[in-house]
Amino acid sequence: MSKSATFERGIHPDDSKELTAHKPVETAPLPARVIIPMSQHAGAPAKAEVAIGDTVKKYQLIGSPQGFVSAPVHASISGKVTAIAEFPHPSGRLIPSIVIESDGLDEALPLKDNADYLNLGADQIKALVKDAGIVGLGGAAFPTNVKLSPPKEKPIDTIIINGAECEPYLTADHRLMVEKPQEIVNGLKLLMKAVGVNKGYIGIEKNKPDAIEIMRKIVSGEPNIEVTALTVKYPQGAEKMLIKAIKGREIPSRGLPMDVGCVVQNVGTALAVYEAVRYGKPLVERVVTVTGNGVREPKNILARIGTRISELIELSGGLVEGAVKVIAGGPMMGFAQWSLDVPVVKGTSGLLVLTEKEYVSSDEYFACIRCGSCVDVCPIGLNPSMLSILSEKGHYEEAKDYNLFDCFECGSCAFVCPAKRPMVQFMRLAKSQVKP
């Protein structure tokens, strides 16, 4: 394969994707109960639009957005609302949620195939995306319609579909590109039209040669769409790194992709956009990679939003003896779970189960030895060592002088730290104590 695009610095963890990379997506059975949080997107939580005792159908609106940066929430099954209260969430918090007990019928509101969907106007596309409750499915869960509505002073000329999936273990995006390439490309076309650009890219790491081949075949007759092979390096899939690799543009400090004329969307998001605009289908399911040596049969599973993660683990053969840690997401940026009753949310890209042999406890760490390893690998060019020390000592305001808010918590610094310092936790602590 030809020379690939990349960025400076970064790390090369073992990707461990062989556990699920070649396993087709399986559809999970209808869950008996779902727990659907009103906050599974960046921004203001949705407001519950149903009451205990109400009967709902699949695709029905059950939570309305509150403000510009918010997203509606829909029922993923049909049945009866049995509770509206705070329930555990993959973020570790208790979040207001709606519990629906299935009636076993899976009755859905009707969808309609609009064969002329590619000829819809930009405003129509954005309205359908908003109504469907689509958010970034790579993990950040930022409302997609907001990304597609930049201010006029920030003109966009490029849409990038993020197929890097650089996080170790995860293969949900990989499988989508192999199994639904045309739908993803059609989603990209809709995103390009919504923003009014005529150039689109699909960035895929070279450890997914089958996805690169398939996607290139699909876009062979599309002069305005290009598939870019990316170097296998973490965090290649971060927006800033992806834009640097594909377009050579550097986002300024505290800046956003729109500051350099780009909008980046995840592979799964592109598919969801296609389904919403063509069929009017709300976002009520997503592909989740259930993986790691802590489960007996790692899989890629299409699961309803609100399905408890314990059910997906059982579908994957259950936990092996010696399984000690369950992470929502990947090993670098995921969140360790304190309960297996938390639900799949829109941003749940994977469930990683680690064994006792793999898990390295972060309970004990040491003073920074000033080796500079974290500085060498930081993709943004920060000084993670100094930032962690300032946070550890409580000098949070001073940390802002070292560009604290440019850190996107990729974990590269913690990965290479010989003192096993919890660098990302220090960054998060500092951010929580000061205003941007």
Sine and cosine of phi, psi and omega as CSV:
sin_phi,cos_phi,sin_psi,cos_psi,sin_omega,cos_omega
0.00,0.00,0.52,-0.86,-0.07,-1.00
-0.92,0.39,0.13,-0.99,0.00,-1.00
-0.83,0.56,0.66,-0.75,-0.06,-1.00
-0.97,-0.24,0.36,-0.93,0.00,-1.00
-1.00,0.02,0.48,-0.88,0.01,-1.00
-0.31,-0.95,-0.22,-0.98,0.00,-1.00
-0.75,-0.66,0.08,-1.00,0.01,-1.00
-0.99,0.14,0.50,-0.87,0.06,-1.00
0.91,0.40,-0.49,-0.87,-0.07,-1.00
1.00,-0.06,-0.02,-1.00,-0.07,-1.00
-0.71,-0.71,0.14,-0.99,-0.03,-1.00
-0.75,-0.66,0.95,0.33,0.08,-1.00
-0.94,0.34,0.40,-0.92,0.09,-1.00
-0.88,0.48,0.82,-0.57,-0.13,-0.99
-0.98,0.20,-0.37,0.93,0.11,-0.99
0.79,0.62,0.45,0.89,-0.05,-1.00
-0.99,0.13,-0.18,0.98,-0.04,-1.00
-0.90,0.44,-0.30,0.95,0.00,-1.00
-0.90,0.43,-0.54,0.84,-0.09,-1.00
-0.69,-0.73,-0.05,1.00,-0.13,-0.99
-0.85,0.53,-0.51,0.86,-0.06,-1.00
-0.95,-0.32,0.30,0.95,0.01,-1.00
-0.98,-0.19,0.90,-0.44,0.00,-1.00
-0.86,0.51,0.43,-0.90,0.00,-1.00
-0.92,0.38,0.77,-0.64,0.08,-1.00
-0.97,-0.25,0.58,-0.81,0.03,-1.00
-1.00,-0.02,0.81,-0.58,0.00,-1.00
-0.93,0.35,0.53,-0.85,0.08,-1.00
-0.89,0.45,0.30,-0.95,0.04,-1.00
-0.87,0.49,0.85,-0.53,0.02,-1.00
-0.95,0.31,0.51,-0.86,0.02,-1.00
-0.96,0.28,-0.39,0.92,-0.02,-1.00
-0.44,-0.90,0.60,-0.80,0.10,-0.99
-0.81,-0.58,0.52,-0.85,0.08,-1.00
-0.88,-0.47,0.94,-0.33,-0.14,-0.99
-0.93,-0.36,0.96,-0.28,-0.02,-1.00
-0.93,0.36,0.53,-0.85,0.07,-1.00
-0.99,0.13,-0.16,0.99,0.06,-1.00
-0.81,-0.58,1.00,-0.07,0.11,-0.99
-0.72,-0.69,0.58,0.82,0.00,-1.00
-0.46,-0.89,0.37,-0.93,0.11,-0.99
-0.93,0.37,0.62,-0.79,0.02,-1.00
0.96,-0.27,-0.31,-0.95,-0.09,-1.00
-0.94,0.35,0.67,-0.74,0.06,-1.00
-0.89,0.47,0.44,-0.90,0.08,-1.00
-0.97,0.25,0.37,-0.93,0.02,-1.00
-0.98,-0.22,0.78,-0.62,-0.02,-1.00
-0.87,0.50,0.73,-0.69,-0.01,-1.00
-0.91,-0.41,0.22,0.98,0.05,-1.00
-0.77,-0.64,0.22,-0.98,0.01,-1.00
-0.81,-0.59,0.33,-0.95,0.05,-1.00
-0.85,0.52,0.75,-0.67,-0.03,-1.00
0.99,-0.17,-0.27,0.96,0.02,-1.00
-0.93,0.38,0.55,-0.84,0.14,-0.99
-0.99,-0.15,0.73,-0.68,-0.04,-1.00
-0.79,-0.61,0.34,-0.94,0.09,-1.00
-0.91,-0.41,0.38,-0.92,0.07,-1.00
-0.85,0.53,0.63,-0.77,-0.03,-1.00
0.99,0.15,-0.08,1.00,-0.01,-1.00
-0.95,0.32,0.64,-0.77,0.06,-1.00
-0.93,0.37,0.84,-0.55,0.05,-1.00
-0.87,-0.49,-0.17,0.99,0.05,-1.00
-0.58,-0.82,0.82,-0.57,-0.05,-1.00
-0.99,-0.15,0.58,-0.82,-0.02,-1.00
-0.92,0.39,0.52,-0.86,0.01,-1.00
-0.85,-0.53,1.00,-0.02,-0.02,-1.00
0.96,-0.29,0.11,-0.99,-0.06,-1.00
-0.92,0.39,-0.74,0.68,0.03,-1.00
-1.00,-0.04,1.00,0.06,-0.01,-1.00
-0.24,-0.97,0.09,-1.00,-0.02,-1.00
-0.47,-0.88,0.61,-0.79,0.07,-1.00
-0.94,0.34,0.36,-0.93,0.00,-1.00
-0.81,-0.59,0.65,-0.76,-0.08,-1.00
-0.83,-0.56,0.41,-0.91,0.05,-1.00
-0.94,0.33,0.71,-0.71,0.00,-1.00
-0.99,-0.12,-0.14,0.99,0.07,-1.00
-0.61,-0.79,0.18,-0.98,0.14,-0.99
-0.98,-0.18,0.51,-0.86,-0.02,-1.00
0.38,-0.93,-0.44,-0.90,-0.08,-1.00
-0.91,-0.42,0.67,-0.74,0.09,-1.00
-0.96,0.27,0.88,-0.48,-0.07,-1.00
-0.94,-0.35,-0.23,0.97,0.02,-1.00
-0.34,-0.94,0.56,-0.83,0.17,-0.99
-0.70,-0.71,0.97,-0.25,-0.10,-0.99
-0.32,-0.95,-0.04,-1.00,0.04,-1.00
-1.00,0.10,0.76,-0.65,0.01,-1.00
-0.75,-0.66,0.38,-0.92,0.05,-1.00
-0.85,0.52,0.58,-0.81,-0.06,-1.00
-0.80,-0.60,0.48,-0.88,-0.01,-1.00
-0.84,0.54,-0.37,0.93,0.03,-1.00
-0.95,0.32,-0.21,0.98,-0.05,-1.00
0.98,-0.18,-0.15,0.99,-0.01,-1.00
-0.99,-0.11,0.20,-0.98,0.18,-0.98
-1.00,-0.08,0.81,-0.58,-0.12,-0.99
-0.83,-0.56,0.69,-0.72,0.10,-0.99
-0.82,0.58,0.79,-0.61,-0.11,-0.99
-0.64,-0.77,0.36,-0.93,0.05,-1.00
-0.92,-0.39,0.80,-0.59,0.01,-1.00
-0.98,-0.19,0.78,-0.62,0.04,-1.00
-0.87,-0.50,0.83,-0.56,0.11,-0.99
-1.00,0.02,0.80,-0.60,-0.06,-1.00
-0.92,0.39,0.60,-0.80,0.13,-0.99
-1.00,-0.07,0.04,1.00,0.02,-1.00
0.98,0.20,-0.05,1.00,-0.08,-1.00
-1.00,-0.09,-0.45,0.89,-0.04,-1.00
0.80,0.60,0.67,0.74,0.03,-1.00
-0.94,0.35,0.70,-0.72,-0.07,-1.00
-0.82,-0.57,0.50,-0.87,0.18,-0.98
-0.90,0.44,0.56,-0.83,-0.09,-1.00
-0.92,0.38,0.64,-0.77,0.14,-0.99
-0.97,-0.26,0.40,-0.92,-0.04,-1.00
-0.74,-0.67,0.80,-0.60,0.01,-1.00
-0.98,0.20,0.90,-0.43,0.08,-1.00
-0.99,-0.17,0.99,-0.10,-0.06,-1.00
-0.90,0.43,-0.32,0.95,-0.03,-1.00
-0.99,-0.12,0.39,0.92,-0.15,-0.99
-0.88,0.48,-0.50,0.87,-0.03,-1.00
-0.95,0.31,-0.19,0.98,0.02,-1.00
-0.99,-0.17,0.12,0.99,0.06,-1.00
-0.94,0.35,0.44,-0.90,0.03,-1.00
-0.98,0.19,0.24,-0.97,-0.06,-1.00
-0.86,0.51,-0.71,0.70,-0.03,-1.00
-0.91,0.42,-0.59,0.81,0.03,-1.00
-0.91,0.42,-0.67,0.75,0.01,-1.00
-0.89,0.46,-0.74,0.67,-0.02,-1.00
-0.89,0.46,-0.61,0.79,0.01,-1.00
-0.91,0.42,-0.67,0.75,0.01,-1.00
-0.92,0.39,-0.62,0.78,0.04,-1.00
-0.90,0.44,-0.68,0.73,0.01,-1.00
-0.90,0.43,-0.73,0.68,-0.04,-1.00
-0.90,0.45,-0.46,0.89,-0.02,-1.00
-0.99,0.14,-0.10,1.00,0.03,-1.00
0.95,0.32,0.51,0.86,-0.06,-1.00
-0.98,0.18,0.73,-0.69,0.06,-1.00
-0.75,-0.66,0.15,-0.99,0.03,-1.00
-0.90,0.45,0.86,-0.51,-0.09,-1.00
-1.00,-0.01,0.09,1.00,0.05,-1.00
-0.98,0.19,-0.21,0.98,0.01,-1.00
0.68,-0.73,-0.58,0.81,-0.04,-1.00
-0.95,0.31,-0.50,0.87,0.08,-1.00
0.86,0.51,0.61,0.79,0.07,-1.00
-0.98,0.19,0.73,-0.68,-0.04,-1.00
-0.81,0.59,0.82,-0.58,-0.13,-0.99
-0.91,0.42,-0.63,0.78,-0.03,-1.00
-0.89,0.45,-0.48,0.88,0.04,-1.00
-0.94,0.35,-0.68,0.74,0.05,-1.00
-0.88,0.48,-0.52,0.86,-0.04,-1.00
-1.00,0.07,0.10,1.00,-0.03,-1.00
-0.80,-0.60,0.86,0.51,0.00,-1.00
-0.94,0.34,0.41,-0.91,0.06,-1.00
-0.89,0.46,0.43,-0.90,-0.07,-1.00
-0.86,0.50,-0.48,0.88,-0.01,-1.00
-0.98,0.22,0.00,1.00,0.04,-1.00
-0.87,-0.50,0.95,0.32,-0.04,-1.00
-0.90,0.44,0.67,-0.75,-0.01,-1.00
-0.97,-0.25,0.69,-0.72,0.05,-1.00
-0.84,-0.54,-0.08,1.00,-0.10,-1.00
-0.59,-0.81,0.72,-0.69,0.20,-0.98
-0.94,-0.35,0.75,-0.66,0.04,-1.00
-0.88,-0.47,0.80,-0.60,0.12,-0.99
-1.00,-0.06,0.83,-0.56,-0.08,-1.00
-1.00,0.04,0.98,-0.18,0.07,-1.00
-0.93,-0.37,0.33,0.95,-0.05,-1.00
-0.92,0.40,-0.71,0.70,-0.05,-1.00
0.68,0.73,0.87,0.49,-0.09,-1.00
-0.98,0.19,-0.31,0.95,0.02,-1.00
-0.88,0.47,0.79,-0.61,0.01,-1.00
-0.83,0.56,0.46,-0.89,0.06,-1.00
0.98,0.22,-0.60,0.80,-0.17,-0.99
-0.97,0.25,0.67,-0.74,-0.02,-1.00
-0.67,-0.75,0.23,0.97,-0.03,-1.00
-0.87,0.50,-0.72,0.69,0.00,-1.00
-0.92,0.40,-0.64,0.77,0.04,-1.00
-0.83,0.56,-0.77,0.64,-0.03,-1.00
-0.91,0.42,-0.61,0.80,0.04,-1.00
-0.88,0.47,-0.66,0.75,-0.01,-1.00
-0.92,0.40,-0.54,0.84,0.02,-1.00
-0.97,0.24,-0.62,0.79,-0.14,-0.99
-0.99,-0.10,-0.44,0.90,-0.03,-1.00
-0.71,-0.71,0.79,0.61,-0.08,-1.00
-0.92,0.40,-0.66,0.75,-0.04,-1.00
-0.91,0.42,-0.65,0.76,0.02,-1.00
-0.89,0.45,-0.63,0.78,0.02,-1.00
-0.91,0.42,-0.69,0.72,0.02,-1.00
-0.90,0.44,-0.65,0.76,0.05,-1.00
-0.90,0.43,-0.59,0.81,0.09,-1.00
-0.90,0.44,-0.64,0.76,0.06,-1.00
-0.88,0.48,-0.68,0.73,0.03,-1.00
-0.86,0.51,-0.65,0.76,0.02,-1.00
-0.92,0.39,-0.64,0.77,0.04,-1.00
-0.90,0.44,-0.65,0.76,0.03,-1.00
-0.89,0.46,-0.66,0.75,-0.01,-1.00
-0.93,0.36,-0.60,0.80,-0.02,-1.00
-0.89,0.45,-0.54,0.84,-0.03,-1.00
-0.99,-0.16,-0.20,0.98,0.04,-1.00
0.98,0.19,0.63,0.78,0.03,-1.00
-0.90,-0.45,0.33,-0.94,-0.01,-1.00
-0.86,-0.52,0.31,0.95,0.05,-1.00
-0.71,-0.71,0.83,-0.55,0.02,-1.00
-0.77,-0.64,0.55,-0.83,0.02,-1.00
-0.79,-0.61,0.51,-0.86,0.16,-0.99
-0.84,-0.54,0.92,-0.38,-0.03,-1.00
-0.99,-0.12,0.83,-0.56,-0.05,-1.00
-0.72,-0.69,0.75,-0.66,0.05,-1.00
-0.92,0.39,0.49,-0.87,-0.12,-0.99
-0.95,0.31,-0.10,0.99,0.09,-1.00
-0.99,0.15,0.13,0.99,0.08,-1.00
-0.83,-0.55,0.86,0.51,-0.09,-1.00
-0.87,0.49,-0.54,0.84,0.02,-1.00
-0.92,0.40,-0.63,0.78,0.03,-1.00
-0.92,0.40,-0.66,0.75,0.02,-1.00
-0.88,0.47,-0.71,0.70,-0.01,-1.00
-0.89,0.46,-0.72,0.69,-0.03,-1.00
-0.91,0.42,-0.72,0.70,-0.04,-1.00
-0.92,0.39,-0.61,0.80,0.04,-1.00
-0.91,0.42,-0.59,0.81,0.04,-1.00
-0.91,0.42,-0.66,0.75,-0.02,-1.00
-0.91,0.42,-0.60,0.80,-0.06,-1.00
-0.99,-0.11,0.16,0.99,-0.07,-1.00
-0.86,0.52,-0.47,0.88,0.02,-1.00
-0.98,-0.18,0.26,0.97,-0.04,-1.00
-0.92,-0.38,0.99,-0.11,-0.07,-1.00
-0.91,0.42,-0.33,0.94,-0.06,-1.00
-0.99,-0.13,0.05,1.00,0.00,-1.00
-0.83,-0.56,0.72,-0.69,-0.07,-1.00
-0.75,-0.66,0.69,-0.72,0.10,-0.99
-0.99,-0.11,0.84,-0.55,-0.04,-1.00
-0.95,-0.32,0.83,-0.55,0.07,-1.00
-0.98,0.18,0.77,-0.64,-0.08,-1.00
-0.93,-0.36,0.55,-0.84,0.09,-1.00
-0.88,0.48,0.62,-0.78,0.04,-1.00
-0.98,0.21,0.98,-0.19,-0.04,-1.00
-0.37,-0.93,0.60,-0.80,0.01,-1.00
-0.99,-0.17,0.68,-0.73,0.01,1.00
-0.98,-0.18,0.97,0.24,-0.03,-1.00
-0.85,0.53,-0.48,0.88,-0.06,-1.00
-1.00,0.08,-0.06,1.00,0.07,-1.00
-0.91,0.41,0.63,-0.78,-0.10,-1.00
-0.79,0.61,-0.73,0.68,-0.05,-1.00
-0.89,0.46,-0.65,0.76,-0.02,-1.00
-0.95,0.31,-0.61,0.79,-0.01,-1.00
-0.91,0.42,-0.69,0.72,0.02,-1.00
-0.91,0.42,-0.65,0.76,0.03,-1.00
-0.89,0.46,-0.68,0.73,-0.04,-1.00
-0.93,0.36,-0.68,0.73,-0.12,-0.99
-1.00,0.06,-0.66,0.75,-0.09,-1.00
-0.94,-0.33,-0.20,0.98,-0.02,-1.00
0.95,0.31,0.30,0.95,-0.02,-1.00
-0.98,-0.19,0.64,-0.77,-0.03,-1.00
-0.94,-0.35,0.86,-0.51,0.01,-1.00
-0.94,0.33,0.76,-0.65,-0.02,-1.00
-0.91,0.41,0.30,-0.95,0.03,-1.00
-0.82,0.58,0.73,-0.68,-0.02,-1.00
0.92,0.40,0.24,0.97,-0.06,-1.00
-1.00,-0.05,0.04,-1.00,0.00,-1.00
-0.81,-0.59,0.30,-0.95,0.03,-1.00
-0.80,0.60,-0.58,0.81,-0.02,-1.00
-0.91,0.42,-0.31,0.95,0.05,-1.00
-0.93,0.36,-0.32,0.95,0.05,-1.00
-0.87,-0.49,0.40,0.91,0.14,-0.99
0.98,0.21,0.37,0.93,-0.07,-1.00
-0.83,-0.56,0.50,-0.86,0.22,-0.98
-0.80,-0.60,0.78,-0.63,-0.02,-1.00
-0.93,-0.37,0.74,-0.67,0.03,-1.00
-0.73,-0.68,0.56,-0.83,0.00,-1.00
-0.96,0.29,0.38,-0.92,0.04,-1.00
-0.83,0.56,-0.75,0.66,0.00,-1.00
-0.89,0.45,-0.56,0.83,0.04,-1.00
-0.91,0.42,-0.67,0.74,0.02,-1.00
-0.87,0.49,-0.66,0.75,0.04,-1.00
-0.90,0.44,-0.69,0.72,0.00,-1.00
-0.89,0.45,-0.60,0.80,0.04,-1.00
-0.90,0.44,-0.70,0.71,0.05,-1.00
-0.85,0.53,-0.74,0.67,-0.05,-1.00
-0.92,0.40,-0.55,0.83,0.01,-1.00
-0.95,0.31,-0.69,0.72,-0.08,-1.00
-0.97,0.23,-0.62,0.79,-0.02,-1.00
-0.98,0.21,-0.68,0.73,-0.13,-0.99
-0.92,-0.38,-0.16,0.99,-0.10,-0.99
0.96,0.29,0.44,0.90,-0.07,-1.00
-1.00,0.09,0.86,-0.51,0.07,-1.00
-0.94,0.34,0.30,-0.95,0.01,-1.00
-0.99,0.16,0.99,-0.17,-0.03,-1.00
-0.81,-0.58,0.04,1.00,0.01,-1.00
-0.45,-0.90,0.35,-0.94,0.04,-1.00
-0.38,-0.93,0.29,-0.96,0.05,-1.00
-1.00,0.07,0.74,-0.67,0.01,-1.00
-0.83,-0.56,0.78,-0.63,0.11,-0.99
-1.00,0.07,0.87,-0.50,0.08,-1.00
-0.96,-0.28,0.92,-0.40,-0.25,-0.97
-0.50,-0.86,-0.04,-1.00,-0.03,-1.00
0.97,-0.25,0.31,-0.95,0.00,-1.00
-0.97,0.24,-0.03,1.00,0.01,-1.00
-1.00,0.02,-0.08,1.00,0.10,-1.00
-0.89,-0.45,0.49,-0.87,-0.11,-0.99
-0.96,0.28,-0.56,0.83,-0.07,-1.00
-0.65,-0.76,1.00,0.09,-0.01,-1.00
-0.84,0.54,0.62,-0.78,-0.08,-1.00
-0.55,-0.84,0.23,-0.97,0.27,-0.96
-0.95,-0.31,0.84,-0.54,-0.15,-0.99
-0.81,-0.58,0.76,-0.65,0.15,-0.99
-1.00,0.10,0.93,-0.36,-0.14,-0.99
-0.86,-0.52,0.53,-0.85,0.08,-1.00
-0.95,0.31,0.63,-0.78,0.13,-0.99
-0.86,0.51,0.73,-0.68,-0.01,-1.00
0.98,-0.19,-0.20,0.98,0.06,-1.00
-0.91,0.41,0.73,-0.68,0.03,-1.00
-0.93,0.37,0.62,-0.78,-0.07,-1.00
-0.91,0.41,-0.41,0.91,0.06,-1.00
-0.87,0.50,-0.57,0.82,-0.01,-1.00
-0.93,0.36,-0.62,0.79,0.03,-1.00
-0.94,0.35,-0.57,0.82,0.06,-1.00
-0.91,0.41,-0.65,0.76,0.04,-1.00
-0.91,0.42,-0.62,0.79,0.06,-1.00
-0.90,0.44,-0.38,0.93,0.00,-1.00
-0.99,-0.14,0.41,0.91,0.09,-1.00
1.00,-0.02,-0.08,1.00,0.00,-1.00
1.00,0.09,0.06,-1.00,-0.03,-1.00
-0.99,0.17,0.59,-0.80,0.11,-0.99
-0.99,0.11,0.29,-0.96,0.08,-1.00
-0.91,0.41,0.76,-0.65,-0.03,-1.00
0.99,-0.14,0.02,1.00,0.10,-1.00
-0.95,0.33,0.78,-0.63,-0.11,-0.99
-0.80,-0.60,-0.26,0.97,-0.11,-0.99
-0.60,-0.80,0.78,-0.63,0.10,-0.99
-0.90,-0.43,0.81,-0.59,-0.06,-1.00
-0.88,-0.48,0.77,-0.64,0.13,-0.99
-1.00,0.07,0.92,-0.39,-0.12,-0.99
0.95,-0.31,-0.42,-0.91,0.00,-1.00
-0.98,-0.22,0.00,-1.00,-0.07,-1.00
-0.95,0.32,-0.37,0.93,-0.07,-1.00
-1.00,0.05,-0.68,0.73,-0.10,-1.00
-0.84,-0.55,0.08,1.00,-0.02,-1.00
-0.98,0.22,0.14,-0.99,-0.01,-1.00
-0.91,-0.42,0.82,-0.57,0.08,-1.00
-0.90,0.44,0.63,-0.78,-0.09,-1.00
-0.98,-0.21,0.63,-0.77,0.04,-1.00
-0.98,-0.18,-0.08,1.00,0.03,-1.00
-0.52,-0.85,0.62,-0.79,0.07,-1.00
-1.00,0.01,0.08,1.00,0.05,-1.00
-1.00,-0.03,0.04,1.00,0.05,-1.00
-0.94,0.34,0.51,-0.86,-0.06,-1.00
-1.00,-0.02,0.35,-0.94,0.25,-0.97
-0.92,0.40,0.77,-0.64,0.07,-1.00
-0.89,-0.45,0.05,-1.00,-0.08,-1.00
-0.85,0.52,-0.51,0.86,-0.04,-1.00
-1.00,-0.05,0.14,0.99,-0.03,-1.00
-0.99,0.15,0.99,-0.13,-0.02,-1.00
-1.00,0.07,-0.40,0.92,-0.03,-1.00
-0.24,-0.97,0.26,-0.97,0.14,-0.99
-0.79,-0.61,0.88,-0.48,-0.04,-1.00
-0.93,-0.36,0.81,-0.58,0.01,-1.00
-0.92,-0.39,0.87,-0.49,-0.03,-1.00
-0.97,-0.23,0.52,-0.85,0.07,-1.00
-1.00,-0.06,0.16,-0.99,-0.01,-1.00
-0.86,0.51,-0.57,0.82,-0.02,-1.00
-0.93,0.36,-0.54,0.84,-0.07,-1.00
-1.00,0.06,-0.51,0.86,-0.15,-0.99
-0.97,0.23,0.80,-0.60,0.07,-1.00
-0.95,-0.31,0.90,-0.43,-0.05,-1.00
-0.92,0.40,0.63,-0.77,0.06,-1.00
-0.98,-0.21,0.23,0.97,-0.03,-1.00
-0.93,0.36,-0.48,0.88,-0.03,-1.00
-0.89,-0.46,0.83,-0.56,0.09,-1.00
-0.64,-0.77,0.14,-0.99,-0.15,-0.99
-0.82,-0.58,0.14,-0.99,0.03,-1.00
-0.92,0.40,0.52,-0.85,0.05,-1.00
-0.87,0.50,0.75,-0.66,-0.02,-1.00
-0.99,-0.13,0.14,0.99,0.08,-1.00
0.86,0.51,0.60,0.80,-0.03,-1.00
-0.98,0.21,-0.40,0.92,0.02,-1.00
0.99,0.11,0.07,1.00,-0.03,-1.00
-0.87,0.49,-0.64,0.77,-0.03,-1.00
-0.92,0.39,-0.57,0.82,0.03,-1.00
-0.92,0.40,-0.62,0.78,-0.03,-1.00
-0.90,0.44,-0.52,0.85,-0.11,-0.99
-0.97,-0.23,-0.25,0.97,-0.07,-1.00
-0.86,0.52,0.88,-0.48,-0.07,-1.00
-0.92,0.39,-0.35,0.94,0.01,-1.00
-1.00,-0.03,-0.24,0.97,-0.02,-1.00
0.99,0.13,0.47,0.88,0.03,-1.00
-1.00,0.09,0.02,-1.00,0.11,-0.99
-0.92,-0.39,0.99,0.15,-0.05,-1.00
-0.86,0.51,-0.53,0.85,0.02,-1.00
-0.85,0.53,-0.78,0.63,-0.02,-1.00
-0.91,0.41,-0.65,0.76,0.01,-1.00
-0.88,0.48,-0.66,0.75,-0.02,-1.00
-0.93,0.36,-0.61,0.79,0.01,-1.00
-0.92,0.40,-0.69,0.72,0.01,-1.00
-0.88,0.47,-0.66,0.75,0.02,-1.00
-0.92,0.40,-0.68,0.73,-0.01,-1.00
-0.87,0.50,-0.58,0.81,-0.03,-1.00
-1.00,0.03,-0.06,1.00,0.02,-1.00
1.00,0.07,0.20,0.98,0.00,-1.00
-1.00,-0.01,0.90,0.43,-0.14,-0.99
-0.93,0.37,-0.67,0.75,-0.01,-1.00
-0.89,0.46,-0.63,0.78,0.01,-1.00
-0.91,0.41,-0.50,0.87,0.01,-1.00
-0.88,0.47,-0.49,0.87,0.03,-1.00
-0.88,0.48,-0.51,0.86,0.01,-1.00
-0.93,0.37,-0.29,0.96,0.03,-1.00
-0.97,-0.23,0.46,0.89,0.09,-1.00
0.87,0.50,0.71,0.70,0.00,-1.00
-0.78,0.63,-0.69,0.72,-0.12,-0.99
-0.98,0.18,-0.02,1.00,0.16,-0.99
-0.99,0.14,-0.30,0.95,0.03,-1.00
-0.93,0.36,0.78,-0.62,0.05,-1.00
-0.95,-0.32,0.33,0.94,0.21,-0.98
0.88,0.48,0.68,0.73,-0.03,-1.00
-0.96,0.28,-0.40,0.92,0.03,-1.00
1.00,0.06,0.11,0.99,0.01,-1.00
-0.87,0.49,-0.63,0.78,-0.02,-1.00
-0.90,0.44,-0.70,0.72,0.00,-1.00
-0.91,0.42,-0.55,0.83,-0.03,-1.00
-0.88,0.47,-0.61,0.79,-0.08,-1.00
-0.99,-0.15,-0.10,1.00,-0.11,-0.99
-0.94,0.35,0.90,-0.44,0.00,-1.00
-0.95,0.32,-0.33,0.94,0.01,-1.00
-1.00,0.03,0.03,1.00,0.03,-1.00
0.83,0.55,0.61,0.80,-0.02,-1.00
-0.97,0.25,0.66,-0.75,0.01,-1.00
-0.98,0.20,0.95,0.30,-0.17,-0.99
-0.87,0.49,-0.72,0.70,-0.05,-1.00
-0.90,0.44,-0.64,0.76,0.02,-1.00
-0.89,0.45,-0.61,0.79,0.07,-1.00
-0.89,0.46,-0.67,0.75,0.00,-1.00
-0.89,0.45,-0.72,0.70,-0.01,-1.00
-0.89,0.45,-0.64,0.77,0.03,-1.00
-0.87,0.49,-0.73,0.68,-0.02,-1.00
-0.89,0.46,-0.68,0.73,0.01,-1.00
-0.89,0.46,-0.57,0.82,-0.04,-1.00
-0.96,0.29,-0.26,0.97,-0.09,-1.00
-0.98,-0.19,-0.14,0.99,-0.02,-1.00
-0.71,-0.71,0.35,-0.94,0.05,-1.00
-1.00,0.07,0.55,-0.84,0.00,-1.00
-0.85,0.53,0.00,0.00,0.00,0.00
